[in-house]
Amino acid sequence: MKFVIAVIQSHRLELVRDALAGIGVESMTVSEVRRFGLQETHKEFYRGAEYAVGYLTKTRIEFAVSDELASRAVDALRQAAVTGEVGDGRIYVSELTHVIQIRSGKMDASVDAL
């Protein structure tokens, strides 16, 4: 199995979710994160004062998929998340050695069954 983590632009979340659901990825964890990277800082105003902000709000998606579905899931995710602009995000794929269902204690159960 593979564990996929993607950090994407927040406004692309619904498109990514729909694309992944369309190929059979039925569950994922979604978090709002702040990313600091190569993009320039931008200025924001708060109560009349100007601040340089280096953190950008992004959305982090995590899910586990079978080895057979992994490349299709990554392709679908990328196609749905891409805007062609700087800051589209990253996709990380790693090997997943164990999955344990907390409720039942089943190990290496099918990802869909969890």
WONOR-V864770 format. One record per pair of residues at least 6 apart in sequence whose ideal C-beta (glycine too) atoms are under 7 Angstrom apart, sorted by the first residue. I is the first residue (numbers start at 1). J is the second residue. If there is no record, write none. Layout:
# WONOR-V864770
i: {I:I}
j: {J:J}
This chain:
# WONOR-V864770
i: {1:1:1:1:1:1:1:2:2:2:2:2:2:2:3:3:3:4:4:4:4:4:4:5:5:5:6:6:6:6:6:7:7:7:7:7:7:8:8:8:8:8:8:9:9:9:9:9:10:10:10:12:12:13:13:15:16:16:16:16:19:19:19:19:20:20:20:20:23:23:23:24:25:25:25:26:27:28:28:28:29:30:30:31:32:32:33:33:34:34:34:35:35:35:36:36:39:39:39:41:41:41:42:43:43:43:44:44:56:58:64:64:64:65:65:66:70:74:74:77:78:81:81:82:98:98:99:99:99:99:100:101:101}
j: {64:65:66:67:96:99:111:65:67:70:93:94:95:96:64:94:96:63:65:73:74:91:93:60:62:92:61:77:81:89:91:33:35:58:60:89:90:16:58:59:61:81:89:58:83:87:88:89:57:58:59:80:81:30:59:80:61:77:80:81:76:77:79:80:28:73:76:77:72:73:76:69:63:65:73:112:63:61:62:63:62:59:61:60:57:59:58:60:55:56:57:55:56:58:54:55:56:86:87:52:53:54:53:50:51:52:51:53:87:89:96:99:111:73:111:111:93:91:93:91:91:88:89:88:107:108:108:109:111:114:107:109:114}
